[in-house]
Amino acid sequence: MDWDATPDEGSTESAAPVSGRTGSVGVLVVDDSPVFRRGMGRAVGVHAGLELVGEADGGEAALAAIDRLRPDVVLLDLRMPDIDGLEVLDRMRDLDPPPACRVLIVSASLDEEIERTARAAGAVGCVSKEHARADICAAALRMARE
């Protein structure tokens, strides 16, 4: 599949059929930067054991995609213009039924306080956007199997 042919900005349409997953970890990439989101989506798409199930460009779109796609892992940006990643984590609890996905916060600015706050809100971990995309994918796969 040509990953440049992903759905339009903000879309939560699946880039790969969720029902076709067999043994792979379904990943939703959420980031307001189209460059980071698409690059991360490409990295997920070629990483063994992972499958890109969708992308979202903000918190509201993320909640809709999480509710509809039920990914195994969400790579969630912390700072977004509509609602931030912490609020997404909080509002995920209100989805019916609550999703069983694991959330990894991916942010350009991380410190101990942000990491503590994110974990308290329900994230299983945090990783800097400065890490190689392959390393972020490996972290997503590891946490999905924990």
N, C-alpha and C positions, 0 to 999 in steps of 0.2 A: 504494500500500500504506500502511496506517496503521501507522507505526513504533511506536506505543504497543502494538501487538499483537506485539511481538518475543517470542521465546521466554522462558521463565522464567529467573530469576536463576541464573547459573552454567551455563546451558545453552550448548552449543556448536552448537546447531542452526542451520542456515543461515537467514538472514532473507530471502535471495533465492537462486534456483537458480544454483549455480556453473556448471553446464553451459550456462546461458543467456547467459553473458558473451560479448559480441562486441566486442572493442576497448576495453572498459572495464577499469580496474584494480580487481581484487578486494581489498577491505580487511577485515581482522579487527580489531575494537576490543577491547582488553583493559584493563580497569580495575576495581578493586574497588568504586569508587563508582558505584552505579546511576545517579545523576543525571548524572555526567560521561559514563559509558558510553553511556547512551541519547541524551543530547544530541549527543555526538560521532557516534553512529550515524546520527542524523537528518541531521546536517551532511554526512556522507559520502554518504548516500542522495540528497541533492539537488544534490551537487556534480558538475558536468559532468565526465565521464571516470572517475568513481569509482563503484563498486558495493559496498555493504555485503554481505559474504558471511557474516558472523557476529559474535557478541560472546562474550566470556568474562569471568568475574568474578574470575579469579585465575590464578596461574601454572600450576597443574596442568591446569585447564580450557583454558588457552591452548595448552599442548603438545598436548593431545588435538585441539583445533580446528585447529591448524596442520598436524598430521599428516593429519587427515581432509579438511579443506577446501582445503589448499594455496593459501592466499591469495597475492597478489602482494606485498602490503604488510601489515605488522602495526604498528598503533599500540599500543605496549606501555607500560603504566604501570611505573615503576621500583620503587615501594614497594607491596607487596601482602602480606597477612597470611600466605599459605601459603608461596610461594617468590617471591623478587623477580625483577624483570625481567632482572637480570644472570644469575641462575641459569637462567632460561628460555632466554636466549641460549646459554648453555653447553650446556644439555641438548638444544637443537635439533639440535646436531651428532650426537647419538646416534640421531635418528630415521632410519628406513630406508625409502626413500632420504632423505638430508638435504634439507630444503626449500630452494627457491631464492628464498624471499621476502626482501624487504628490510625491516628493522626500524627504526622510528623510535621512540625513547624519548620518551614524553610524561610530564612530571613537574612537580609543583608546586615542587620544590626542585632547582634545577640550579646547578652551579658548574663551573669549569674541570676540577677533579679528577673529578667525576662524568662529565662529557662525555668526558674522556680514557679513563676506565675503561670506559664504555659502548662507545666506538668500538673499543677494544682487544678487547672481548668480542664484537664483530661487528655492533653497531648502525651504521647508515649516518649517523645524526644524532640530535640531541636537540632537543626544543622544549619550552618552558614551557607549562603548562596555562593560563597567563595570556593567551596569545595568543588572538586570535579563532579560533573553530572553522573559519571559512572559510580563514584563513591556515594552520592546521594541515593542512587538506585540500589546499590548494595545495602545501604542502611535500611531502605524501605523493605527490601526482601527479608533482611534479618528480623526486623521488628514484626513483620507479618507472621513470622514463624515462631515468635516468642510466646 
